[in-house]
């Protein structure tokens, strides 16, 4: 409840002649500034799409500064078409007027993220991310016979994304290249083997399909994983 009651402070803050927008969601942001009120209508489909349009509905007298957070992953971001640096706040200072529009574009290119090698549970594995979202491999989305526990991902393979309106209420999936590596014999009495035993060879190449982590477990109990071992 504390988070809900303080949510507006996470979205935007203001001081004097400056309005800072930290998180992007459709709605209206109103800030009392020196010289009057700055009211913005935020139009966006973020995080499915990276375009954030801020329409000025009311502006103060005099110059004001609008500062927009550019996440560290957003290399190639632009503000009104001009490049801005990832991991900072993009600022535009001017005399705003009702009817003005400021557009921030954040590239949502899928990427692989690795953990610090001192994290034992994630060593040798990577996670799929797109924009601010972490992705997961859930069993129903994989190819026939490709068990989640047996999947490996090719870290050098291409990643692609696609919005699926009919899946889980509408989500963007990410596809990656990988392989199936057979697990131990189902009749084995122990999961361990001598250290000199060679790792099994991939049985076949497959395309891995990942969904946003928040959307898993909506199709009944299913195996899922976030950290995927590399080939």
N, C-alpha and C positions, 0 to 999 in steps of 0.2 A: 504493500500500500504506500510505503514511503516513495518508492520509485514512481508509481502512478501520480502521486500528488506533486512530485517535482519534475514531471516529464517535460513541462514547458522550458525549464532551465537547461535540459539536455538538448532541446531543439534549437534554441536561439537565446542570445543575450544581447543587451544593449548598454551603452554608456555614452553620455554626452552627445556626440555627433556621429556615433558609429553603431551599426547593427551587425552582429556576427551570427551567421547561420551555421550550425554545427552538424545537424542531421537533416535529411531531405525526405519530406513526406508531403503529399497533397494537403493543402489547407491554407490558412491565412495567418500571417505573422504581423503583429502590430507592435510597434516600439515607440515610446515617447522619447523624442530627441530634442535637443536644443533647437528652438524655432518651430516646433510642431511635431506632428506624428508621421512616421513612415510606416505605411501599411502595404504589405506585399501579398499577393496571391501566388502560391507555389503550385505549379502544374508539372507533374512528373509521373512516370511509371517506374521510377527507381524503387528497388534495385534490379528489376527486369530489364529496364532500359536506362542508359546513362545520361539522358538529356534532362536537365532541370531548368525550367523557365520560370523566372520570377517577374511577375507583372506588377508594376507600381500602380496602386489604386489611390493612394494619398501620399503626399510628399511634404516635408517641412520647408520652411523658408530657409534659404541659404544652402550651402554645400553640406553633404552628408557622405559618410563612407559606408559602403557595403562590403563586408568581409565574408567570404565563402570558403568553408573548409574543403581542401583538396586532399583526399586520403593518400597515404604513402604508396599504395598500390597503383594509383591512377596516373602512370606515366603516359604522356601524350594528351593530358587534359587541356581544355581551352576555355577561356572566358570571353564571350562575344567574338569567338574566332581567333583570339590571340593565345599563344601557348602560355601556360602557367605551370609552376613547379609543384610536383607531387610532394606531399608531406608538409605543406604550408597552407596559409590562407591567401586566396586570391582576392585582391582588393581593388575596388573601383570607387574613386572619390569624385563627386560632381554634384551639380544641382539637379536633383531628380524632379521629374514632373509626372503627374498622373498620366498613364498610358505608355510610359517607358517599359521596356522589357530587357532584362538581363538574362543571358543564357549561359549556363555552365554545362559543359559536356565532359563526362567522365568515361573513358574507355573501359568497357567491361570485358576485356580479353581474358578467357580462361587461362589459368596458370597452375603450376604445381608448386607446393610449398613443402619444405623439409623442416624437420625439428632439429634442435641442437643435438649433436651426436651423443651428448651425455644423457639424453632421455632414452633409457633402455628400451621402453616399450615401443618407441617409434623409430628406432635405428634401422636404416635400410629401407625405410618406407616413406612415401610422400602422400600428401593430401591434395585434393582438387579444390580450387577456389575460383570464384568468378565474382568480381567486384567485392562487396563486403561479405558475401555468403560462402560458408564452408559447404562442401558437397559430400554426399555419401553414396556408396554402392549398396543398393538394396536388391535382394534376390529376384523379385518379379521383373526387373528391368534388364536382366542379363540374358545372354543367348542360351538356348536350350543346352542343358548339360554343363553349363559353366557355373559351378558352385562358387559362391562368394569367397569362401575360405581358400579356394584353390587359384584365385585370380592373381595375376601379376601385371604390373603396368610398365609400359615402355617409357622411360623418362625423356627419351629423345623423340617420341612420336608426336604427331600433330594432335591438337585439341580443337574440337569444334563445338558450337552450341546451337540450340534450336529451341524456340518456344513452342510448347505443346499445350494448346488450349484445353484439350480434353483430358489431360493427365493431372490428377490430384488438384483439381480446381484451376488449373492453368499454371504451369511452371516451365522454366527454362532448363532443359537437360544439357549436360556436357558429355561428349563422347571422347574417349581416349583409346589408344591402341595398347594392346596387351596380349596376354597368353594365359592358357590354363596349365597349371603345373599340378599333376596328380598328387593327391595327399597320400598318407600311409594306407596300407592295406586295411580295409575295414575290419578284418579278422585279427589284426595285430593286438596283442595284449598290453603293449606299452607304447607311448608316444615317442619314446627315445630310441636312439640307435647309436652305434659307435661313431665317433667323430670323423673317422676316415671314410665313412659311407658317403659316396657322391650324391649330390643333390639330384633329384629327378629332373629329367629334361622336359621342357614344355611339350604338351601333347598336341596343341594346335593354337594358332593365333585367333584372337577374338577381339571384338570391339566392346569396350566397357562403357556402360551408360550410368551416369551419376545424376542424382536429383539433389535439390537443396536439402541440407540436413534437417531443417525444420519440418519437412514434409514426410519424413519416413514414419513408419508404424501406422499408416492410415489404411493399410490393406490387409489387416490381420497380422499375427505374429510372423515375422520374416527375418532371416539373417541379414545383417547389415554391417558395414565397416566403413570407417573414415580413412584410416591409415592403410595404404595399399603397398605391399612389398614391390620393389622394382625388379625388373627382369635381370 
